[in-house]
């Protein structure tokens, strides 16, 4: 499996296709698997790089109580250096978007563009709330075996059912303790 040792942590990553590098950063409580539906199309024209943030997915679990966007932007810098990338475009959601913004501010010469969804600039409140309440929220959601059906019918009625069920399967596989560490 491909890992990069960077900033004191072992990050899991995958690379698909060739061309201009697009680095994808996931949000809290999920992993790089969230980008699997983009892989087939984007890897035809781009070098698609996905990775798991520290403490997520297959990346190393670290003892820090709270992982900051600043810390994770340095992880990203290490990954970019490891892969010998000169300039990248960043595609990110939620916490990943905060990491991408920090990276772009610190290393503007490395960034061609940012594509962000669900971005927020101040992490203190978000990280505090997620570390304190995320385990409880996930626990409550996991009690509902029909969550995938509920999402299909009410939250995203026009989304393809196959994709929703894939995300639901990955969502219920989240290690609650891993997310809150």
Secondary structure as UniProt FT lines:
FT   STRAND          3..6
FT   TURN            7..8
FT   STRAND          9..16
FT   STRAND          20..25
FT   TURN            28..29
FT   HELIX           32..35
FT   HELIX           36..42
FT   TURN            43..45
FT   STRAND          46..51
FT   TURN            54..55
FT   TURN            57..58
FT   HELIX           69..82
FT   TURN            83..84
FT   STRAND          88..93
FT   HELIX           95..106
FT   HELIX           108..110
FT   STRAND          111..117
FT   HELIX           123..142
FT   TURN            145..146
FT   HELIX           147..150
FT   HELIX           151..155
FT   TURN            157..158
FT   HELIX           161..172
FT   HELIX           176..180
//
